[in-house]
């Protein structure tokens, strides 16, 4: 009878250890996945911040405006090439 109780006790403790180990393993895997996602989002954020700085730069805005045919007040616009006429 003692052996049976001991065996059941060892089985219960073993089950608890395995269950806790599996839970810990799952948590570690999930943490690694979250850390990878964080790194990916940080890299994307840095890229978007660089892009935003470009779009906010005076040189970019001026170049884009000139491509659309805008000029500063007082400047004369000259058409050169196929669209001239």
PDB file of N, CA, C and O in Angstrom, chain B, residues numbered from 101:
ATOM      1  N   UNK B 101       0.819  -1.197   0.000  1.00  0.00           N
ATOM      2  CA  UNK B 101       0.000   0.000   0.000  1.00  0.00           C
ATOM      3  C   UNK B 101       0.863   1.262   0.000  1.00  0.00           C
ATOM      4  O   UNK B 101       0.566   2.225  -0.707  1.00  0.00           O
ATOM      5  N   UNK B 102       1.933   1.250   0.797  1.00  0.00           N
ATOM      6  CA  UNK B 102       2.840   2.400   0.833  1.00  0.00           C
ATOM      7  C   UNK B 102       3.476   2.644  -0.535  1.00  0.00           C
ATOM      8  O   UNK B 102       3.640   3.786  -0.965  1.00  0.00           O
ATOM      9  N   UNK B 103       3.820   1.578  -1.190  1.00  0.00           N
ATOM     10  CA  UNK B 103       4.460   1.700  -2.497  1.00  0.00           C
ATOM     11  C   UNK B 103       3.505   2.341  -3.497  1.00  0.00           C
ATOM     12  O   UNK B 103       3.924   3.159  -4.316  1.00  0.00           O
ATOM     13  N   UNK B 104       2.245   1.983  -3.437  1.00  0.00           N
ATOM     14  CA  UNK B 104       1.243   2.549  -4.336  1.00  0.00           C
ATOM     15  C   UNK B 104       1.063   4.045  -4.068  1.00  0.00           C
ATOM     16  O   UNK B 104       0.991   4.837  -5.008  1.00  0.00           O
ATOM     17  N   UNK B 105       0.990   4.431  -2.802  1.00  0.00           N
ATOM     18  CA  UNK B 105       0.848   5.844  -2.444  1.00  0.00           C
ATOM     19  C   UNK B 105       2.080   6.619  -2.896  1.00  0.00           C
ATOM     20  O   UNK B 105       1.969   7.722  -3.429  1.00  0.00           O
ATOM     21  N   UNK B 106       3.259   6.029  -2.677  1.00  0.00           N
ATOM     22  CA  UNK B 106       4.506   6.665  -3.110  1.00  0.00           C
ATOM     23  C   UNK B 106       4.528   6.820  -4.626  1.00  0.00           C
ATOM     24  O   UNK B 106       4.920   7.867  -5.142  1.00  0.00           O
ATOM     25  N   UNK B 107       4.113   5.789  -5.330  1.00  0.00           N
ATOM     26  CA  UNK B 107       4.081   5.827  -6.789  1.00  0.00           C
ATOM     27  C   UNK B 107       3.114   6.905  -7.294  1.00  0.00           C
ATOM     28  O   UNK B 107       3.443   7.648  -8.220  1.00  0.00           O
ATOM     29  N   UNK B 108       1.941   6.990  -6.697  1.00  0.00           N
ATOM     30  CA  UNK B 108       0.968   8.004  -7.083  1.00  0.00           C
ATOM     31  C   UNK B 108       1.524   9.396  -6.771  1.00  0.00           C
ATOM     32  O   UNK B 108       1.372  10.313  -7.578  1.00  0.00           O
ATOM     33  N   UNK B 109       2.152   9.561  -5.633  1.00  0.00           N
ATOM     34  CA  UNK B 109       2.747  10.839  -5.254  1.00  0.00           C
ATOM     35  C   UNK B 109       3.826  11.271  -6.232  1.00  0.00           C
ATOM     36  O   UNK B 109       3.869  12.430  -6.645  1.00  0.00           O
ATOM     37  N   UNK B 110       4.703  10.336  -6.606  1.00  0.00           N
ATOM     38  CA  UNK B 110       5.769  10.637  -7.566  1.00  0.00           C
ATOM     39  C   UNK B 110       5.164  10.985  -8.925  1.00  0.00           C
ATOM     40  O   UNK B 110       5.650  11.885  -9.611  1.00  0.00           O
ATOM     41  N   UNK B 111       4.109  10.275  -9.313  1.00  0.00           N
ATOM     42  CA  UNK B 111       3.458  10.542 -10.597  1.00  0.00           C
ATOM     43  C   UNK B 111       2.839  11.940 -10.605  1.00  0.00           C
ATOM     44  O   UNK B 111       2.945  12.662 -11.596  1.00  0.00           O
ATOM     45  N   UNK B 112       2.197  12.319  -9.507  1.00  0.00           N
ATOM     46  CA  UNK B 112       1.581  13.648  -9.430  1.00  0.00           C
ATOM     47  C   UNK B 112       2.648  14.731  -9.477  1.00  0.00           C
ATOM     48  O   UNK B 112       2.512  15.706 -10.215  1.00  0.00           O
ATOM     49  N   UNK B 113       3.710  14.567  -8.694  1.00  0.00           N
ATOM     50  CA  UNK B 113       4.792  15.554  -8.693  1.00  0.00           C
ATOM     51  C   UNK B 113       5.440  15.621 -10.075  1.00  0.00           C
ATOM     52  O   UNK B 113       5.733  16.713 -10.564  1.00  0.00           O
ATOM     53  N   UNK B 114       5.665  14.482 -10.705  1.00  0.00           N
ATOM     54  CA  UNK B 114       6.232  14.452 -12.054  1.00  0.00           C
ATOM     55  C   UNK B 114       5.349  15.181 -13.051  1.00  0.00           C
ATOM     56  O   UNK B 114       5.835  15.939 -13.891  1.00  0.00           O
ATOM     57  N   UNK B 115       4.040  14.944 -12.951  1.00  0.00           N
ATOM     58  CA  UNK B 115       3.101  15.623 -13.845  1.00  0.00           C
ATOM     59  C   UNK B 115       3.160  17.137 -13.641  1.00  0.00           C
ATOM     60  O   UNK B 115       3.153  17.900 -14.607  1.00  0.00           O
ATOM     61  N   UNK B 116       3.219  17.562 -12.393  1.00  0.00           N
ATOM     62  CA  UNK B 116       3.278  18.992 -12.100  1.00  0.00           C
ATOM     63  C   UNK B 116       4.553  19.613 -12.667  1.00  0.00           C
ATOM     64  O   UNK B 116       4.510  20.715 -13.215  1.00  0.00           O
ATOM     65  N   UNK B 117       5.680  18.923 -12.544  1.00  0.00           N
ATOM     66  CA  UNK B 117       6.940  19.432 -13.102  1.00  0.00           C
ATOM     67  C   UNK B 117       6.874  19.521 -14.623  1.00  0.00           C
ATOM     68  O   UNK B 117       7.307  20.515 -15.207  1.00  0.00           O
ATOM     69  N   UNK B 118       6.341  18.496 -15.258  1.00  0.00           N
ATOM     70  CA  UNK B 118       6.238  18.502 -16.723  1.00  0.00           C
ATOM     71  C   UNK B 118       5.303  19.613 -17.181  1.00  0.00           C
ATOM     72  O   UNK B 118       5.592  20.319 -18.147  1.00  0.00           O
ATOM     73  N   UNK B 119       4.185  19.765 -16.487  1.00  0.00           N
ATOM     74  CA  UNK B 119       3.232  20.810 -16.843  1.00  0.00           C
ATOM     75  C   UNK B 119       3.851  22.195 -16.681  1.00  0.00           C
ATOM     76  O   UNK B 119       3.688  23.052 -17.549  1.00  0.00           O
ATOM     77  N   UNK B 120       4.549  22.415 -15.591  1.00  0.00           N
ATOM     78  CA  UNK B 120       5.208  23.703 -15.365  1.00  0.00           C
ATOM     79  C   UNK B 120       6.306  23.933 -16.406  1.00  0.00           C
ATOM     80  O   UNK B 120       6.475  25.052 -16.890  1.00  0.00           O
ATOM     81  N   UNK B 121       7.044  22.892 -16.749  1.00  0.00           N
ATOM     82  CA  UNK B 121       8.092  23.003 -17.761  1.00  0.00           C
ATOM     83  C   UNK B 121       7.524  23.357 -19.123  1.00  0.00           C
ATOM     84  O   UNK B 121       8.086  24.187 -19.837  1.00  0.00           O
ATOM     85  N   UNK B 122       6.424  22.740 -19.481  1.00  0.00           N
ATOM     86  CA  UNK B 122       5.786  23.035 -20.765  1.00  0.00           C
ATOM     87  C   UNK B 122       5.275  24.475 -20.783  1.00  0.00           C
ATOM     88  O   UNK B 122       5.416  25.174 -21.786  1.00  0.00           O
ATOM     89  N   UNK B 123       4.694  24.906 -19.693  1.00  0.00           N
ATOM     90  CA  UNK B 123       4.203  26.280 -19.596  1.00  0.00           C
ATOM     91  C   UNK B 123       5.361  27.269 -19.719  1.00  0.00           C
ATOM     92  O   UNK B 123       5.249  28.280 -20.412  1.00  0.00           O
ATOM     93  N   UNK B 124       6.463  26.974 -19.048  1.00  0.00           N
ATOM     94  CA  UNK B 124       7.640  27.837 -19.138  1.00  0.00           C
ATOM     95  C   UNK B 124       8.172  27.865 -20.567  1.00  0.00           C
ATOM     96  O   UNK B 124       8.515  28.935 -21.069  1.00  0.00           O
ATOM     97  N   UNK B 125       8.248  26.733 -21.223  1.00  0.00           N
ATOM     98  CA  UNK B 125       8.735  26.647 -22.599  1.00  0.00           C
ATOM     99  C   UNK B 125       7.846  27.464 -23.539  1.00  0.00           C
ATOM    100  O   UNK B 125       8.344  28.196 -24.394  1.00  0.00           O
ATOM    101  N   UNK B 126       6.531  27.334 -23.376  1.00  0.00           N
ATOM    102  CA  UNK B 126       5.600  28.107 -24.199  1.00  0.00           C
ATOM    103  C   UNK B 126       5.782  29.607 -23.976  1.00  0.00           C
ATOM    104  O   UNK B 126       5.758  30.391 -24.925  1.00  0.00           O
ATOM    105  N   UNK B 127       5.964  29.997 -22.722  1.00  0.00           N
ATOM    106  CA  UNK B 127       6.170  31.410 -22.400  1.00  0.00           C
ATOM    107  C   UNK B 127       7.448  31.941 -23.039  1.00  0.00           C
ATOM    108  O   UNK B 127       7.466  33.053 -23.566  1.00  0.00           O
ATOM    109  N   UNK B 128       8.505  31.156 -22.993  1.00  0.00           N
ATOM    110  CA  UNK B 128       9.778  31.579 -23.592  1.00  0.00           C
ATOM    111  C   UNK B 128       9.648  31.707 -25.106  1.00  0.00           C
ATOM    112  O   UNK B 128      10.186  32.642 -25.700  1.00  0.00           O
ATOM    113  N   UNK B 129       8.944  30.779 -25.724  1.00  0.00           N
ATOM    114  CA  UNK B 129       8.726  30.842 -27.171  1.00  0.00           C
ATOM    115  C   UNK B 129       7.912  32.074 -27.547  1.00  0.00           C
ATOM    116  O   UNK B 129       8.220  32.763 -28.520  1.00  0.00           O
ATOM    117  N   UNK B 130       6.870  32.343 -26.767  1.00  0.00           N
ATOM    118  CA  UNK B 130       6.030  33.505 -27.040  1.00  0.00           C
ATOM    119  C   UNK B 130       6.824  34.794 -26.830  1.00  0.00           C
ATOM    120  O   UNK B 130       6.672  35.746 -27.595  1.00  0.00           O
ATOM    121  N   UNK B 131       7.659  34.829 -25.810  1.00  0.00           N
ATOM    122  CA  UNK B 131       8.485  36.010 -25.553  1.00  0.00           C
ATOM    123  C   UNK B 131       9.439  36.260 -26.716  1.00  0.00           C
ATOM    124  O   UNK B 131       9.617  37.402 -27.140  1.00  0.00           O
ATOM    125  N   UNK B 132      10.048  35.204 -27.229  1.00  0.00           N
ATOM    126  CA  UNK B 132      10.959  35.352 -28.367  1.00  0.00           C
ATOM    127  C   UNK B 132      10.214  35.889 -29.588  1.00  0.00           C
ATOM    128  O   UNK B 132      10.737  36.732 -30.316  1.00  0.00           O
ATOM    129  N   UNK B 133       9.002  35.404 -29.811  1.00  0.00           N
ATOM    130  CA  UNK B 133       8.208  35.880 -30.952  1.00  0.00           C
ATOM    131  C   UNK B 133       7.863  37.356 -30.783  1.00  0.00           C
ATOM    132  O   UNK B 133       7.919  38.121 -31.746  1.00  0.00           O
ATOM    133  N   UNK B 134       7.512  37.753 -29.579  1.00  0.00           N
ATOM    134  CA  UNK B 134       7.185  39.160 -29.321  1.00  0.00           C
ATOM    135  C   UNK B 134       8.419  40.030 -29.508  1.00  0.00           C
ATOM    136  O   UNK B 134       8.321  41.126 -30.060  1.00  0.00           O
ATOM    137  N   UNK B 135       9.576  39.563 -29.059  1.00  0.00           N
ATOM    138  CA  UNK B 135      10.810  40.335 -29.232  1.00  0.00           C
ATOM    139  C   UNK B 135      11.161  40.489 -30.706  1.00  0.00           C
ATOM    140  O   UNK B 135      11.626  41.551 -31.119  1.00  0.00           O
ATOM    141  N   UNK B 136      10.946  39.445 -31.505  1.00  0.00           N
ATOM    142  CA  UNK B 136      11.188  39.555 -32.951  1.00  0.00           C
ATOM    143  C   UNK B 136      10.240  40.579 -33.573  1.00  0.00           C
ATOM    144  O   UNK B 136      10.651  41.365 -34.426  1.00  0.00           O
ATOM    145  N   UNK B 137       8.989  40.573 -33.154  1.00  0.00           N
ATOM    146  CA  UNK B 137       8.008  41.532 -33.667  1.00  0.00           C
ATOM    147  C   UNK B 137       8.399  42.951 -33.271  1.00  0.00           C
ATOM    148  O   UNK B 137       8.276  43.874 -34.076  1.00  0.00           O
ATOM    149  N   UNK B 138       8.870  43.131 -32.033  1.00  0.00           N
ATOM    150  CA  UNK B 138       9.303  44.450 -31.580  1.00  0.00           C
ATOM    151  C   UNK B 138      10.470  44.938 -32.430  1.00  0.00           C
ATOM    152  O   UNK B 138      10.483  46.094 -32.854  1.00  0.00           O
ATOM    153  N   UNK B 139      11.448  44.078 -32.683  1.00  0.00           N
ATOM    154  CA  UNK B 139      12.604  44.466 -33.495  1.00  0.00           C
ATOM    155  C   UNK B 139      12.171  44.845 -34.910  1.00  0.00           C
ATOM    156  O   UNK B 139      12.684  45.806 -35.485  1.00  0.00           O
ATOM    157  N   UNK B 140      11.237  44.097 -35.461  1.00  0.00           N
ATOM    158  CA  UNK B 140      10.736  44.388 -36.806  1.00  0.00           C
ATOM    159  C   UNK B 140      10.027  45.747 -36.836  1.00  0.00           C
ATOM    160  O   UNK B 140      10.236  46.538 -37.756  1.00  0.00           O
ATOM    161  N   UNK B 141       9.191  46.012 -35.833  1.00  0.00           N
ATOM    162  CA  UNK B 141       8.473  47.284 -35.781  1.00  0.00           C
ATOM    163  C   UNK B 141       9.412  48.461 -35.533  1.00  0.00           C
ATOM    164  O   UNK B 141       9.191  49.552 -36.058  1.00  0.00           O
ATOM    165  N   UNK B 142      10.458  48.247 -34.736  1.00  0.00           N
ATOM    166  CA  UNK B 142      11.434  49.317 -34.511  1.00  0.00           C
ATOM    167  C   UNK B 142      12.174  49.656 -35.799  1.00  0.00           C
ATOM    168  O   UNK B 142      12.408  50.828 -36.092  1.00  0.00           O
ATOM    169  N   UNK B 143      12.542  48.635 -36.567  1.00  0.00           N
ATOM    170  CA  UNK B 143      13.217  48.876 -37.842  1.00  0.00           C
ATOM    171  C   UNK B 143      12.287  49.611 -38.808  1.00  0.00           C
ATOM    172  O   UNK B 143      12.715  50.523 -39.516  1.00  0.00           O
ATOM    173  N   UNK B 144      11.025  49.213 -38.834  1.00  0.00           N
ATOM    174  CA  UNK B 144      10.052  49.878 -39.697  1.00  0.00           C
ATOM    175  C   UNK B 144       9.870  51.337 -39.261  1.00  0.00           C
ATOM    176  O   UNK B 144       9.763  52.229 -40.103  1.00  0.00           O
ATOM    177  N   UNK B 145       9.837  51.574 -37.958  1.00  0.00           N
ATOM    178  CA  UNK B 145       9.694  52.932 -37.435  1.00  0.00           C
ATOM    179  C   UNK B 145      10.881  53.803 -37.857  1.00  0.00           C
ATOM    180  O   UNK B 145      10.703  54.944 -38.283  1.00  0.00           O
ATOM    181  N   UNK B 146      12.090  53.252 -37.736  1.00  0.00           N
ATOM    182  CA  UNK B 146      13.273  54.023 -38.137  1.00  0.00           C
ATOM    183  C   UNK B 146      13.218  54.374 -39.622  1.00  0.00           C
ATOM    184  O   UNK B 146      13.565  55.491 -40.005  1.00  0.00           O
ATOM    185  N   UNK B 147      12.789  53.437 -40.456  1.00  0.00           N
ATOM    186  CA  UNK B 147      12.657  53.705 -41.885  1.00  0.00           C
ATOM    187  C   UNK B 147      11.627  54.777 -42.169  1.00  0.00           C
ATOM    188  O   UNK B 147      11.848  55.655 -43.003  1.00  0.00           O
ATOM    189  N   UNK B 148      10.492  54.705 -41.472  1.00  0.00           N
ATOM    190  CA  UNK B 148       9.454  55.707 -41.672  1.00  0.00           C
ATOM    191  C   UNK B 148       9.902  57.081 -41.162  1.00  0.00           C
ATOM    192  O   UNK B 148       9.535  58.105 -41.738  1.00  0.00           O
ATOM    193  N   UNK B 149      10.681  57.105 -40.101  1.00  0.00           N
ATOM    194  CA  UNK B 149      11.186  58.382 -39.585  1.00  0.00           C
ATOM    195  C   UNK B 149      12.146  59.020 -40.591  1.00  0.00           C
ATOM    196  O   UNK B 149      12.122  60.234 -40.790  1.00  0.00           O
ATOM    197  N   UNK B 150      12.991  58.199 -41.223  1.00  0.00           N
ATOM    198  CA  UNK B 150      13.893  58.722 -42.266  1.00  0.00           C
ATOM    199  C   UNK B 150      13.081  59.253 -43.448  1.00  0.00           C
ATOM    200  O   UNK B 150      13.375  60.321 -43.987  1.00  0.00           O
ATOM    201  N   UNK B 151      12.068  58.503 -43.839  1.00  0.00           N
ATOM    202  CA  UNK B 151      11.215  58.922 -44.964  1.00  0.00           C
ATOM    203  C   UNK B 151      10.490  60.231 -44.626  1.00  0.00           C
ATOM    204  O   UNK B 151      10.391  61.127 -45.464  1.00  0.00           O
ATOM    205  N   UNK B 152       9.994  60.327 -43.410  1.00  0.00           N
ATOM    206  CA  UNK B 152       9.310  61.559 -42.990  1.00  0.00           C
ATOM    207  C   UNK B 152      10.269  62.750 -43.025  1.00  0.00           C
ATOM    208  O   UNK B 152       9.902  63.833 -43.479  1.00  0.00           O
ATOM    209  N   UNK B 153      11.494  62.546 -42.546  1.00  0.00           N
ATOM    210  CA  UNK B 153      12.479  63.633 -42.556  1.00  0.00           C
ATOM    211  C   UNK B 153      12.754  64.071 -43.994  1.00  0.00           C
ATOM    212  O   UNK B 153      12.910  65.262 -44.262  1.00  0.00           O
ATOM    213  N   UNK B 154      12.815  63.111 -44.917  1.00  0.00           N
ATOM    214  CA  UNK B 154      13.016  63.456 -46.324  1.00  0.00           C
ATOM    215  C   UNK B 154      11.863  64.304 -46.840  1.00  0.00           C
ATOM    216  O   UNK B 154      12.080  65.341 -47.467  1.00  0.00           O
ATOM    217  N   UNK B 155      10.631  63.860 -46.575  1.00  0.00           N
ATOM    218  CA  UNK B 155       9.460  64.576 -47.084  1.00  0.00           C
ATOM    219  C   UNK B 155       9.311  65.958 -46.464  1.00  0.00           C
ATOM    220  O   UNK B 155       8.715  66.850 -47.068  1.00  0.00           O
ATOM    221  N   UNK B 156       9.842  66.137 -45.281  1.00  0.00           N
ATOM    222  CA  UNK B 156       9.751  67.443 -44.619  1.00  0.00           C
ATOM    223  C   UNK B 156      10.895  68.378 -44.999  1.00  0.00           C
ATOM    224  O   UNK B 156      10.877  69.558 -44.648  1.00  0.00           O
ATOM    225  N   UNK B 157      11.885  67.857 -45.711  1.00  0.00           N
ATOM    226  CA  UNK B 157      13.029  68.704 -46.063  1.00  0.00           C
ATOM    227  C   UNK B 157      12.629  69.711 -47.147  1.00  0.00           C
ATOM    228  O   UNK B 157      11.845  69.399 -48.044  1.00  0.00           O
ATOM    229  N   UNK B 158      13.171  70.895 -47.047  1.00  0.00           N
ATOM    230  CA  UNK B 158      12.864  71.963 -48.001  1.00  0.00           C
ATOM    231  C   UNK B 158      13.275  71.555 -49.414  1.00  0.00           C
ATOM    232  O   UNK B 158      12.565  71.836 -50.380  1.00  0.00           O
ATOM    233  N   UNK B 159      14.406  70.901 -49.526  1.00  0.00           N
ATOM    234  CA  UNK B 159      14.902  70.508 -50.853  1.00  0.00           C
ATOM    235  C   UNK B 159      13.925  69.547 -51.534  1.00  0.00           C
ATOM    236  O   UNK B 159      13.643  69.698 -52.723  1.00  0.00           O
ATOM    237  N   UNK B 160      13.409  68.567 -50.801  1.00  0.00           N
ATOM    238  CA  UNK B 160      12.471  67.614 -51.384  1.00  0.00           C
ATOM    239  C   UNK B 160      11.185  68.318 -51.822  1.00  0.00           C
ATOM    240  O   UNK B 160      10.682  68.084 -52.921  1.00  0.00           O
ATOM    241  N   UNK B 161      10.662  69.182 -50.953  1.00  0.00           N
ATOM    242  CA  UNK B 161       9.414  69.887 -51.264  1.00  0.00           C
ATOM    243  C   UNK B 161       9.606  70.773 -52.487  1.00  0.00           C
ATOM    244  O   UNK B 161       8.742  70.821 -53.362  1.00  0.00           O
ATOM    245  N   UNK B 162      10.727  71.469 -52.550  1.00  0.00           N
ATOM    246  CA  UNK B 162      10.985  72.344 -53.689  1.00  0.00           C
ATOM    247  C   UNK B 162      11.107  71.537 -54.981  1.00  0.00           C
ATOM    248  O   UNK B 162      10.539  71.910 -56.007  1.00  0.00           O
ATOM    249  N   UNK B 163      11.850  70.430 -54.925  1.00  0.00           N
ATOM    250  CA  UNK B 163      12.009  69.590 -56.119  1.00  0.00           C
ATOM    251  C   UNK B 163      10.668  69.040 -56.588  1.00  0.00           C
ATOM    252  O   UNK B 163      10.374  69.049 -57.784  1.00  0.00           O
ATOM    253  N   UNK B 164       9.855  68.560 -55.647  1.00  0.00           N
ATOM    254  CA  UNK B 164       8.546  68.020 -56.006  1.00  0.00           C
ATOM    255  C   UNK B 164       7.650  69.111 -56.603  1.00  0.00           C
ATOM    256  O   UNK B 164       6.928  68.868 -57.570  1.00  0.00           O
ATOM    257  N   UNK B 165       7.701  70.303 -56.023  1.00  0.00           N
ATOM    258  CA  UNK B 165       6.879  71.407 -56.530  1.00  0.00           C
ATOM    259  C   UNK B 165       7.316  71.819 -57.928  1.00  0.00           C
ATOM    260  O   UNK B 165       6.478  72.097 -58.786  1.00  0.00           O
ATOM    261  N   UNK B 166       8.607  71.858 -58.160  1.00  0.00           N
ATOM    262  CA  UNK B 166       9.104  72.245 -59.493  1.00  0.00           C
ATOM    263  C   UNK B 166       8.713  71.197 -60.539  1.00  0.00           C
ATOM    264  O   UNK B 166       8.414  71.548 -61.680  1.00  0.00           O
ATOM    265  N   UNK B 167       8.713  69.934 -60.166  1.00  0.00           N
ATOM    266  CA  UNK B 167       8.280  68.891 -61.106  1.00  0.00           C
ATOM    267  C   UNK B 167       6.813  69.082 -61.488  1.00  0.00           C
ATOM    268  O   UNK B 167       6.394  68.719 -62.588  1.00  0.00           O
ATOM    269  N   UNK B 168       6.046  69.652 -60.575  1.00  0.00           N
ATOM    270  CA  UNK B 168       4.630  69.899 -60.844  1.00  0.00           C
ATOM    271  C   UNK B 168       4.400  71.226 -61.555  1.00  0.00           C
ATOM    272  O   UNK B 168       3.261  71.573 -61.867  1.00  0.00           O
ATOM    273  N   UNK B 169       5.477  71.975 -61.815  1.00  0.00           N
ATOM    274  CA  UNK B 169       5.359  73.211 -62.569  1.00  0.00           C
ATOM    275  C   UNK B 169       5.253  74.460 -61.719  1.00  0.00           C
ATOM    276  O   UNK B 169       4.954  75.532 -62.245  1.00  0.00           O
ATOM    277  N   UNK B 170       5.485  74.358 -60.446  1.00  0.00           N
ATOM    278  CA  UNK B 170       5.417  75.533 -59.584  1.00  0.00           C
ATOM    279  C   UNK B 170       6.737  76.291 -59.616  1.00  0.00           C
ATOM    280  O   UNK B 170       7.791  75.718 -59.893  1.00  0.00           O
ATOM    281  N   UNK B 171       6.663  77.590 -59.327  1.00  0.00           N
ATOM    282  CA  UNK B 171       7.863  78.425 -59.264  1.00  0.00           C
ATOM    283  C   UNK B 171       7.703  79.384 -58.094  1.00  0.00           C
ATOM    284  O   UNK B 171       6.590  79.652 -57.642  1.00  0.00           O
ATOM    285  N   UNK B 172       8.823  79.893 -57.614  1.00  0.00           N
ATOM    286  CA  UNK B 172       8.773  80.894 -56.548  1.00  0.00           C
ATOM    287  C   UNK B 172       8.235  82.197 -57.127  1.00  0.00           C
ATOM    288  O   UNK B 172       8.392  82.461 -58.318  1.00  0.00           O
ATOM    289  N   UNK B 173       7.605  83.006 -56.288  1.00  0.00           N
ATOM    290  CA  UNK B 173       7.121  84.301 -56.763  1.00  0.00           C
ATOM    291  C   UNK B 173       8.279  85.117 -57.342  1.00  0.00           C
ATOM    292  O   UNK B 173       9.351  85.193 -56.741  1.00  0.00           O
ATOM    293  N   UNK B 174       8.064  85.712 -58.483  1.00  0.00           N
ATOM    294  CA  UNK B 174       9.091  86.524 -59.122  1.00  0.00           C
ATOM    295  C   UNK B 174       9.963  85.753 -60.100  1.00  0.00           C
ATOM    296  O   UNK B 174      10.696  86.363 -60.878  1.00  0.00           O
ATOM    297  N   UNK B 175       9.901  84.437 -60.077  1.00  0.00           N
ATOM    298  CA  UNK B 175      10.689  83.646 -61.031  1.00  0.00           C
ATOM    299  C   UNK B 175       9.937  83.550 -62.350  1.00  0.00           C
ATOM    300  O   UNK B 175       8.707  83.552 -62.384  1.00  0.00           O
ATOM    301  N   UNK B 176      10.699  83.467 -63.430  1.00  0.00           N
ATOM    302  CA  UNK B 176      10.095  83.238 -64.740  1.00  0.00           C
ATOM    303  C   UNK B 176      10.208  81.766 -65.051  1.00  0.00           C
ATOM    304  O   UNK B 176      11.242  81.142 -64.814  1.00  0.00           O
ATOM    305  N   UNK B 177       9.135  81.221 -65.583  1.00  0.00           N
ATOM    306  CA  UNK B 177       9.115  79.802 -65.901  1.00  0.00           C
ATOM    307  C   UNK B 177       9.419  79.609 -67.379  1.00  0.00           C
ATOM    308  O   UNK B 177       8.807  80.239 -68.242  1.00  0.00           O
ATOM    309  N   UNK B 178      10.365  78.736 -67.653  1.00  0.00           N
ATOM    310  CA  UNK B 178      10.731  78.421 -69.035  1.00  0.00           C
ATOM    311  C   UNK B 178      10.442  76.943 -69.281  1.00  0.00           C
ATOM    312  O   UNK B 178      10.846  76.094 -68.486  1.00  0.00           O
ATOM    313  N   UNK B 179       9.759  76.634 -70.354  1.00  0.00           N
ATOM    314  CA  UNK B 179       9.515  75.264 -70.739  1.00  0.00           C
ATOM    315  C   UNK B 179      10.531  74.842 -71.770  1.00  0.00           C
ATOM    316  O   UNK B 179      10.683  75.482 -72.810  1.00  0.00           O
ATOM    317  N   UNK B 180      11.226  73.758 -71.475  1.00  0.00           N
ATOM    318  CA  UNK B 180      12.251  73.264 -72.381  1.00  0.00           C
ATOM    319  C   UNK B 180      11.922  71.816 -72.715  1.00  0.00           C
ATOM    320  O   UNK B 180      11.575  71.029 -71.834  1.00  0.00           O
ATOM    321  N   UNK B 181      12.033  71.471 -73.995  1.00  0.00           N
ATOM    322  CA  UNK B 181      11.811  70.089 -74.379  1.00  0.00           C
ATOM    323  C   UNK B 181      10.508  69.921 -75.119  1.00  0.00           C
ATOM    324  O   UNK B 181      10.044  70.842 -75.792  1.00  0.00           O
ATOM    325  N   UNK B 182       9.911  68.740 -74.996  1.00  0.00           N
ATOM    326  CA  UNK B 182       8.733  68.362 -75.768  1.00  0.00           C
ATOM    327  C   UNK B 182       7.519  69.237 -75.472  1.00  0.00           C
ATOM    328  O   UNK B 182       6.724  69.496 -76.375  1.00  0.00           O
ATOM    329  N   UNK B 183       7.356  69.690 -74.255  1.00  0.00           N
ATOM    330  CA  UNK B 183       6.170  70.458 -73.892  1.00  0.00           C
ATOM    331  C   UNK B 183       6.281  71.923 -74.294  1.00  0.00           C
ATOM    332  O   UNK B 183       5.305  72.660 -74.163  1.00  0.00           O
ATOM    333  N   UNK B 184       7.438  72.369 -74.781  1.00  0.00           N
ATOM    334  CA  UNK B 184       7.624  73.787 -75.136  1.00  0.00           C
ATOM    335  C   UNK B 184       6.836  74.097 -76.403  1.00  0.00           C
ATOM    336  O   UNK B 184       6.681  73.239 -77.272  1.00  0.00           O
ATOM    337  N   UNK B 185       6.357  75.289 -76.498  1.00  0.00           N
ATOM    338  CA  UNK B 185       5.671  75.590 -77.734  1.00  0.00           C
ATOM    339  C   UNK B 185       5.045  76.856 -77.700  1.00  0.00           C
ATOM    340  O   UNK B 185       4.417  77.261 -78.679  1.00  0.00           O
TER     341      UNK B 185
END
